[in-house]
Amino acid sequence: MTDYLMQIGDILKRKRLDLGLTQQELEARSGVTQSMISKMEKGSADNVSIDILRKLAKALNCLLVDLLPEEDKRK
């Protein structure tokens, strides 16, 4: 499970950095705590809900599916 979360975390971090946002700025935009964002980016977050992914996607101006690894988009 950690590998999967790490992939999501890598995507999340890349999208955040592409927008020039800090974790704190993403927290302000999304309502998801900086602690959770950090854990997700490190691949150590437990129980990442669909609601959290929705909030992050909206704050990053992308679709929720854009936060998922490529192999999940093809299934």
C-alpha positions, 0 to 999 in steps of 0.5 A, a space after each residue: 500500500 505504501 508504494 501506491 500512496 507514494 505514487 500519489 504523493 509524488 504526483 501531488 508534490 509535482 503538481 503543487 510545485 508546478 503551481 509554486 505552492 508551499 504545503 502551507 499554501 496548499 493547506 490554505 487553498 484546500 482545507 487539508 492540513 499541512 501535516 496530511 499533505 506532508 504525509 501524503 507526499 512522503 507516502 506515509 499517510 493512512 486512510 486518505 479519503 476520496 474527500 481529501 483527494 477531491 479537495 486537493 484536486 480542486 485546490 490544484 485546478 486538476 481532476 481527481 483522476 489526475 492525482 492517480 497513478 497512470 496504471 489506475 487510469 487504464 483499468 
